[in-house]
Amino acid sequence: MRHTLHMNHRPANQKPTYQRPAFTAVAVSLTLLVSGTAWSQDQSGAATAVAPIVPLAISAASPAKASKAEVVNRIVVVVNDDVITRQEINERLRSVERRLTAQGTALPNRADLQKQLLERMIVDRAQLQLAKENGIRVDDVMLDRALMRLAEQNKLSPQEFRNQIERDGTPFTRFREEIRDDIMMQRIREREVDSKVQVSELEVDNFLLAEEKSLESKQELDLAQILVRIPENASAEQIAQRRARAQDALNKIEAGEDFAKLAVTYSDAPEALKGGDVGWREQDRLPQLFLDAVANIKVGAVSAIVRSPNGFHILKLKGKRALSDSPAVAGGVQQSRVRHILIKLSAVVSSAEAKRKLADLKQRLDNKAATFEDLAKTFSNDLSASKGGELGWVFPGDTAPEFEQAMNKLALNEISEPVESPYGMHLIEVLERKSDDVSKDRKRMAARQAVRERKSEEDVEDWLRQLRDRAYVEFREEK
């Protein structure tokens, strides 16, 4: 089971869900494990028999008794200088099956599910190895803070959160290490891809022009996809074979089979194990190819097959909504003059303790027993303390999303309940609001960031494919 560090708020009676970030990547050739023989796929997807390799067994028995010992685990795949064992695969399979069942997705054939899962484990393992080689580490203090944020976002105490994880079938010690791995993979992708993305002035100009044309109809789309990858330097025959595979999936969808189940079976994209769910995306953050494919279909419908440089896509439009909550108004933008009191979290100051402290301060403010300015100067943990917590006029996007959402809900001179962001726990007060034209520089800055995010997602896709292709991967048969 894998998890994301960004979790949406949920109703109080709903169990938390744990899902990986929806980054885009291209899965590559996968070996099928069948009894007695190892089979590998060439770039066309055709299975080819290779010489069987005797598996290494892990046993507690002495060498003299090894032939009679019960094998408790086996190496299934060697990835560079690391291994993936049968026990790891089985644990992950059970986790994925539980998640698919919980979200109402019909389970595919277990062999198909294992193929998808094993490929994802190989790519993850290669990323973790590269992260370690580059000196990326996540210490226990950082990990504990991430776990506290997860608990708070699910409106649970740390102990309640731990109990929920274990009730869902995952030992908490394993959950901790999976969160550590996720943080490390995020960081190596940021270092290897995000930091190297370049955006030209022409790309910014084109983005602003397209945004101006679509301002009145700007929307968010909820998509799912099936991607059948085309290998690099593919021959015409290979392309035809992959196109036929995509058509087979589309035929089954049109015959009434479940899209999510078919995504697990057919898709080479990383979200395959989530039933192909890409999630909600602003139009600006989606490739034009995707927008064109779903432009004329109804919610719940499926697109025709579309071709991209990575392969053949089948898209399902699960939902769409107008960006009516955007603070942009008639070419202007809402600004807020705001102040706050910040209590930073640490190994000593927990989220719960910071929340209690700020609740006490809020009560003093509500009772007029102190002024906001005086409390900020005394208790706030950032540079704004000397100014009574004043942050000045802020634009949308200037603050953390959690802070901005809470700020936008406040009436003038109303003080928020304690609000947690990546920077710590806040009390927030809005002093003034105004609507003003967005400066040309700010518009270009926002456009550049949107283009960067779109290009970064595409570049991550290529980087992961190259990382997988460079990795030494040896599949070992099981008796």
N, C-alpha and C positions, 0 to 999 in steps of 0.2 A: 504494500500500500504506500502510495506517495501522497504528499500533502502540499498545500500552498500556504504561504505565510500571510496571504491577503484573503480574508474570509468575510463574506457578507453577513450582515446582521440577519437574524432569523427570528421567527416567532418563538415565544417562550416554551411552547410545547413541542417544538420540532427539534429532532436530534441534529447536532452539528454535522456538517459534511466536510470532508478533507479531500481536496483535489489539487493536482499539480497545476502550476501556472500554464496558461495555454500558449506556449511558444510553438512556433511552426517549425517543423523539421521534416526531412525526407528520410524514411526508413529505407534500408538497403537490403541486399540479398540475404536470405535467411536459410539456415540449414534445417531440414526436417529430420526429427528424430524418430526413427521407426525401428522395430525390433530387429536386432542382429546386424544392421548395416547403418552407416552414417550416409545421409544423402545431402548434397549441397545443391543450391540453385545457382545457375549461371545468370548472366545479366538478363537473359530473356525470360527467366522464371522457370526454365526447364530443369527438372531434377536429374542429377547425375550421381551414380554410385561412386563412392570413394572407399579406399581401403579402411576396414574397421580398425579402430584403435582400442586397445585394452584400457578400460577405465581404471583410475586410481581410487581405491577404496579407503575410507577413513574408519578405523576400527580401534577399539580400546584393547583388543586382544594382543598378546605377545606375538612376534613373528612366527614362532614355532607352531602356534595354534591358529594362525591367520586363515588357513584354509577352512577351518570349522567355525570361524567367528561370524557373528551376525553383522552384516554391513549396515551401518547407521547413516551413511551419507556417501555420495559419490560426486566427483568432479564431472560436470556436464559440459562446461565451456571454459576454455582458457582465454583470457582477454589480456594481452600483453603480459605483465608479470603478476596478474591476479587471476582468480578463478571464480566461477559461478557454480554453486553446488545444487544438487537435487533438492536439498532441504530448503534453500533459499527460493528456488523456483516454486516449490509447493506452497510455501508460506505466502508468497506474492500472489499465486493463483487463487488461493482461498480469499485473500483480501479483495482482489479485483472482482471475484465472483460475488462476494457479499455486497460490494458497492454497486455493481450492475443490477443485482436483484433489488437492492434498496431503491434505486432510481427507476425501477419498473422496466428495465431492458431485458428482453428475452436472451438467455445465455446461448452463445453459439457453441458449436462443436468444441470440446475441450482441447483437442489438438490444434485447432485454429487459434483459440485463445492463447495457448502456450506459445505458438509461433510469434504472435504479436508481442506478448509479454517478454519473451526471451530477447527479442531484438531491442526492445526498449531498455532492458537491463544491460545489454552490451553497450549501448550508446551512453547510458548513465555512468557505467563503470569507466569508460574511456574518459569522460569529462572529469570524474573525480580524480583519476590518476593524473591528468594534466593539471588540475588545480593544486594537487599536492606537490607536483614537480615545480610549480611556480610559487611555492611557499604560502599558499592560501590556507589559513587555519581558522576555525571557529571555536573559540574557547568556551568554557562552561558558563561563564558570566553572560556572554552574548547569547548563548543558546537558551539560558534560563529566562532572559528578558524576552526573547522571541516567543517562548512558551507561555509566559505571562500575558503577552499581547493576544495570543491565540485564545487563552482562557477568557480574557476580558471581552474580546470580540464575540465570543459565544455566550456572554453573560453568565459565566460560571466562575466559581472560585478555583484556584489551582488544583485543590484536591478533588472537587467535583469534575473538573475537566479530565484529570487523570482517571477517575473512576469510569467516566463515559468512554474514554479510549479503550480501556480494558474490557468494559462490557461489550464493546463493538468487536472484540476478538483480537486486539493487538496488544502485546505486552508493552508497557509504557517505556521500558528501557530501549526497546527496538524503535518505538515511535520517536524518542529523543534523537537517536542516531540518524533516522531518516530525515528529520527536520534539519539536523546538522549538514547532511549530505545536500539537501535542497539549497541551503544557504551557500554552500561552497560552489554548487553548479551555477547559481545565479551570478556569483562573483566572477567565476572564470569566463562566463559569457560576456559579462560587462567589460572585462579586461581585453578579451580577445576579439570582440565584435563591436559592442556599443561604442567604445572609446575611439574606434577607427572609422566610424561612419562619417562621410563627408557629404555636405549638402551645398549645392551650387546656388548662386543667386537666381539663375534661370529656373531652377526647380521651385524656389520660393515664389517667384513671379507667377509661374503656372498654377501653383497651389492657390494663391490669393485670387487669381482670375476665376478659377473653378469654384472657389468658395463664394465669391460674389454672385455668380450665376445661380448657385443653389441655396442662397441664404434663406429664402422663404420656405423651402421644403427640406431643410436639413433634418436627418433622421438617424436613429440608431437601429441596427439590424441584429437579430438573434439568428445565427447561422449554425448549421452542422455541415460537415463535408465528408466525402469519401475521396481519397486521393490514391490513384494508381500510378506509382512513380515510373518515369522513363529513365533508364540508365544513361549516364553520360556517354556521348559518342555512340548512341544506339543506332543499329542498322534499321533499314526499312522493315525488315521482318520482325525485329524486336518491338518496334513501335506498333506494328499491326497486332502483335500478340498482347501488348499491354492495353491497346484500345479495345480488343475483344474482351479482355477481363473486365474493363470498366463497363462495357455494354452488357455483360452478363449480370453485373451487380444492378445496373439500371433496369434490366428486364425483370429481375426479381422484385425490385421496389415497385415497379408498375403492376406486378402481379399481386401486390398486397403484402409482401414480406416487410418486416420491421426494419426501418432505416438504421436504427442504432445497432441492432444485431448484425446487419450486413456490414456496417462500418467496422465493427470488431473483426469481422471475418476478412474483408477485402481491403480495407484502407491501409496505406503505408504511412499515414500521418501520425504524429505522436498522440493526438487526441483520439485515436482509434479506440483505445481502452476506456474512453469515456463515452462511447457510442458516437464518436465523431463530433461531439459538441464543441464548437468554437466559442460560443458565448456571445454576449452583446458587444457590438463594436460600433463606434461612430463611423459614418460613411467616409470621413476623411482618413480613417485608419485602415480602410479596406482597399485591396487592389481594384482598379477600374474593371478588370476582367470579372471579378465577383459581382460588382454592382451591375454590370451589364447583364450578367447571367440571370439575376433574380429581379431585374427591373420590372418585368411584365408578368410575374407569377404571383399567385395569392399566398397568403400565410398558410403554412402547412403543405404547400406544394414543393415539388422537386424540379430542379433545372434539368436541361439537356446536358450532355457531356460537354465540358469546355476544356480546351487545351491550353496549358501554360508551359513555360520552359521546364518545369519540374515534372509534369505528367498530365494525367487526365483527372479532372475534378467533377464530382457530382455534388451539387449544393442543395441543401434543404433550407427554406426560409421558415424558421420557427416563430418569428415574431418581428414586429417593427413598431417604433414609437417616435413621435416628434420630440425634438430636444426643447420642449417647452419650459424646462426648468433652468435653461441657460440664463445667466444674468445679462447677456447682451440684449440691448433694447434699442431698436431703430438706429442702428449704426453706432450706438453708444454702449457703455458698460457701467455696471453699478460698482461704485467704490465705497468702501467702508472705513471710517476712522475708528480704530479699535485699540483696546488695551487688554492686557492679560496678566495673570499671575501664573507662573510656571514652576512646578515642582518636578525636577528631573528624577528619573528612575535609576536605580543602581542595585548592586548586590545587597546594599544595606537598606535602601528605601524601595519597598515593593510597590506595585501598582495599587494594592488595597490600602497600604499605609498612606500613600500620597493622596488617594481619593478621600480618605477620612480627614486628613489634614485640611484639604481644600473645602470639604463640606463644613468643617468648623469655621473656616474663614468666611464662607458664604453666609453662614448663620449670623456672624458678627456684622457683616455688611447689611443683611436684611433687617437686622435689629438696630441699624444706625449706630452701632457701638464703635465703629471705626470707618475710615475712608478707604476707598479702593487704592488711592495713591499711596497712603501710608503702609497698607498691608503689602502692596507690591514692592515697595522699597525695602521692607523688612524680610519678606519671605520668598520673593521671586528669585529663581535661579538663572536668570539670563541678563544680558546687558541692558535690557529695557527697564530693569528694576530701578536704576538711578533716575529714570524719567517717569516714575510712577506706573510702570508697565506699558507706557504708550508705544505702540507700533506705528502710528501715523496712518496715512491713507494707504490701503492695500487694494490691489486689483485681484480679480479672480485668478487663481493659479499661483498667487504669491505665497500662500501658506499651504500647509499640509491639508489633504482632502478632508480629514476628520475635523480639523479646526475650521475649515471654510464652511462645511456643511452645518456645523453647530452655530457658527457666526451668522449665517444667512437666515437662520430660523429665529433669531433674537429680535425683539422689539428694541427701539432706542432706549438706552439706559437700563435695559434688563440684563441681569447677570446670569450666566449659564450655570447649569450643574457641572460638576467636574467632567472634563472631556479629555480622553487620551489620544495622543498622536505619537508618531515615532520619536518626538522630542521629549515627551513626558506627559504630565497631567496638567491641564489648564483650567483656570476660571477665566471667562471671556465676557467683556462688556463692549457693546457697540455704542459709540458716542454720537456719530453722525453718519449719514449716507448721502450720496449724490450720484447722479448719472452724468457721465462725461464721455466725450469722444475718446476713442482709443487712439493713442498716438501712432503714427506711421511706424515708428521703431518697435513698439510693442506688438503691433499686428504682424510685422515681419518676424519678430522673435517667436511668437506663437506658431506661425506658419512653418518656420524652420524646425521647431520641435516636432510638429506633426509629421513633417516629411521625414525627419530623422527616425521617428518611431516606426514608420512604415518600412523604411529601408533597412533598419536594424532587424526587423522581423524576417525580412527576406534574406539578409546576410547570415542570420543565425541558421537559417535553413541550409544554406550552402556550407557553412562552417561545420555543422554537425555531420553532414554527409561526408565531407572530406575527412573529418576526424574518424569516422567509422571506417572509411576506406583505408586509412593509414594504419589502423589498429591491427595487430596480429591477433587473429581469432581462430581458435582450434576447437572444433566440436568433437566431443568424445562420446562414443556409443555407450549405451547402458545395457547390461545383461538382465 
